[in-house]
Amino acid sequence: MPAPLYGADDARRCSGNSVSEVLDKFRKNYDLIMSLPQETKEEKEFRHCIWLAEKEERERIYQTSIRPFRKATYRRWISLCRAKQNRRKNCHPNSIAC
């Protein structure tokens, strides 16, 4: 037989000991939800606009966070030494000295 969950025998951790207690809690929460005023159309649209703005911001952050892992668009490193660049241009392709 499997062991009971940790703290299952502690009465302080149990949420409902009987069916009537669970139904009373449900009724109390349901009455609380039903007593809240209905949301107007303007409030709903405003909340939706805020949600869309937050979603776009999350997507923008996600796109910029993965950018360093993308393949580089340049093919070779930029050389800071002009003399080395000129020497390589003037060098013969089969030459080892360059």
CYANA upper distance limits for C-alpha pairs under 8 A (distance plus 0.5 A):
  4 PRO  CA      8 ALA  CA      6.87
  7 GLY  CA     13 ARG  CA      7.36
  8 ALA  CA     13 ARG  CA      7.63
  8 ALA  CA     14 CYS  CA      7.60
 10 ASP  CA     14 CYS  CA      7.45
 16 GLY  CA     21 GLU  CA      6.41
 16 GLY  CA     22 VAL  CA      5.95
 17 ASN  CA     21 GLU  CA      7.25
 17 ASN  CA     22 VAL  CA      8.18
 18 SER  CA     22 VAL  CA      6.96
 19 VAL  CA     23 LEU  CA      6.67
 20 SER  CA     24 ASP  CA      6.54
 21 GLU  CA     25 LYS  CA      6.79
 22 VAL  CA     26 PHE  CA      6.72
 23 LEU  CA     27 ARG  CA      6.52
 24 ASP  CA     28 LYS  CA      6.61
 25 LYS  CA     29 ASN  CA      6.71
 26 PHE  CA     30 TYR  CA      6.50
 27 ARG  CA     31 ASP  CA      6.55
 28 LYS  CA     32 LEU  CA      6.75
 29 ASN  CA     33 ILE  CA      6.75
 30 TYR  CA     34 MET  CA      6.65
 31 ASP  CA     35 SER  CA      6.58
 32 LEU  CA     36 LEU  CA      7.30
 39 GLU  CA     43 GLU  CA      6.72
 39 GLU  CA     44 LYS  CA      6.99
 40 THR  CA     44 LYS  CA      6.75
 41 LYS  CA     45 GLU  CA      6.68
 42 GLU  CA     46 PHE  CA      6.55
 43 GLU  CA     47 ARG  CA      6.58
 44 LYS  CA     48 HIS  CA      6.61
 45 GLU  CA     49 CYS  CA      6.64
 46 PHE  CA     50 ILE  CA      6.82
 47 ARG  CA     51 TRP  CA      6.72
 48 HIS  CA     52 LEU  CA      6.69
 49 CYS  CA     53 ALA  CA      6.70
 50 ILE  CA     54 GLU  CA      6.71
 51 TRP  CA     55 LYS  CA      6.61
 52 LEU  CA     56 GLU  CA      6.68
 53 ALA  CA     57 GLU  CA      6.69
 54 GLU  CA     58 ARG  CA      6.66
 55 LYS  CA     59 GLU  CA      6.74
 56 GLU  CA     60 ARG  CA      6.58
 57 GLU  CA     61 ILE  CA      6.66
 58 ARG  CA     62 TYR  CA      6.63
 59 GLU  CA     63 GLN  CA      6.63
 60 ARG  CA     64 THR  CA      6.78
 61 ILE  CA     65 SER  CA      6.51
 62 TYR  CA     66 ILE  CA      7.09
 63 GLN  CA     67 ARG  CA      7.04
 66 ILE  CA     70 ARG  CA      7.64
 79 SER  CA     85 GLN  CA      7.68
 81 CYS  CA     85 GLN  CA      7.16
 82 ARG  CA     86 ASN  CA      6.72
 83 ALA  CA     87 ARG  CA      6.62
 84 LYS  CA     88 ARG  CA      6.72
 85 GLN  CA     89 LYS  CA      6.82
 86 ASN  CA     90 ASN  CA      6.79
 87 ARG  CA     91 CYS  CA      6.56
 87 ARG  CA     98 CYS  CA      7.81
 88 ARG  CA     98 CYS  CA      6.89
 91 CYS  CA     95 SER  CA      7.53
 91 CYS  CA     98 CYS  CA      6.77
